[in-house]
């Protein structure tokens, strides 16, 4: 199964529609998005493969998805830790932080140090609204994610990539290729440069929204909140 | 696996703690509770067993859980319909209704008529805060749920049952025994009168909340939002 891509502009309009017409709150959408991220982590990297998950969160909603995912990962028995160098201002992010504090999930001050003991990194730095340029400390983080042997799962887009044009021609991110990507609601155009395992999450779209944005209807299996693209619901390529 | 029960008063205090100390919003908690209900439906009654699910919603948060569950059931490929004779006033319930309207999930005016074509009924009328007495139209609904051959899954408690003392001695509910019950966050004392399949949902408790209320830590398997009580994580009795 493959799926049409949605532009950055349309993805923003779709999110707005979900809230203004669809009746969803950001709390709900982020909960379901983050839950789908946690299921993708479990699928590619079950706890038996190593429980130390370093979740790197950016200042916007992509980072919020990472915070939600980390909470679910803690409930699954992983030991997530959060690197959140530029905190967003929304009150929701503060509540998501509280939820993690209450599960004793640590917020770590040093990415380089945390990476040493990580079994997997969740890249929840930037999503479909990223327009560059990268500002500190993110160029350094991207460079480390480029060169590490620790597997990386990116949320919505590999951070540093242009949503339309893919990896930058040079500098941090030019050689960044996460092992796994989970697109939220629909793939972004940059997925054509992506060569790893690709999941879709965000099982809350309606027929009218799919039609409005010219998207295909993904076939999620069972009660799963994710579907692997390039593989059908029965797991066949 | 069995699990200690929580009183109605403690269940209310626990919900308050989750929001006031835990940083959760009602939107988030209801999303996860309703999601767990939908997973229990799928477990006991997969779509191949019949897709017409009649969700009966009461005026409070139990009804809200039912509305969320119905949305997820629609996403799983079921044909849910909603009977919602006394709508609650919270703005959230209106938004949950909008989400269902946008999925073309019908709100039906006649329970008796809807029951004729139902393959399963979700009883989301009353939860842990029920203190009786039943007011119309619910006595009639309970009587029909008592005598129907359509299987019933109750959310948090069989509606009409006293949360402490179980089924009423006489009148509507005296012979009400749903096939399935999903307890949310923790079983209520009335479960000792329940003889069907019993699930637990609400995978968001922290160690400190479990300790504060003297609850056991349930072992949810994998990424599941439900665990069957009386059966361990590997499915053994």
Contacts between the chains, C-beta under 8 A, distances in Angstrom:
chain1	res1	chain2	res2	distance
A	21	B	102	7.4
A	22	B	98	6.9
A	22	B	99	6.2
A	22	B	102	5.8
A	23	B	94	7.5
A	23	B	95	3.8
A	23	B	96	7.1
A	23	B	97	7.5
A	23	B	98	3.1
A	23	B	99	4.8
A	23	B	102	7.2
A	24	B	95	7.1
A	24	B	99	6.5
A	25	B	25	7.8
A	25	B	27	4.8
A	25	B	92	7.9
A	25	B	95	6.9
A	27	B	25	4.8
A	27	B	27	4.0
A	27	B	28	5.1
A	27	B	31	7.7
A	28	B	27	5.2
A	28	B	28	7.3
A	28	B	31	5.2
A	31	B	27	7.7
A	31	B	28	5.1
A	31	B	31	5.1
A	31	B	32	6.9
A	32	B	31	6.9
A	35	B	35	7.9
A	38	B	223	6.9
A	39	B	223	5.1
A	42	B	222	6.8
A	42	B	223	5.0
A	71	B	204	7.8
A	72	B	223	7.7
A	75	B	203	5.2
A	75	B	204	7.1
A	75	B	220	7.3
A	76	B	222	7.4
A	76	B	223	6.2
A	92	B	25	7.9
A	94	B	23	7.5
A	95	B	23	3.8
A	95	B	24	7.1
A	95	B	25	6.9
A	96	B	23	7.1
A	97	B	23	7.5
A	98	B	22	6.9
A	98	B	23	3.1
A	99	B	22	6.2
A	99	B	23	4.8
A	99	B	24	6.5
A	102	B	21	7.4
A	102	B	22	5.8
A	102	B	23	7.2
A	102	B	206	4.6
A	102	B	208	6.6
A	102	B	209	8.0
A	103	B	206	5.5
A	103	B	207	7.8
A	104	B	207	7.6
A	203	B	75	5.3
A	204	B	71	7.8
A	204	B	75	7.1
A	204	B	99	8.0
A	206	B	102	4.6
A	206	B	103	5.5
A	207	B	103	7.8
A	207	B	104	7.6
A	208	B	102	6.6
A	209	B	102	8.0
A	220	B	75	7.3
A	222	B	42	6.8
A	222	B	76	7.3
A	223	B	38	6.9
A	223	B	39	5.1
A	223	B	42	5.0
A	223	B	72	7.7
A	223	B	76	6.2
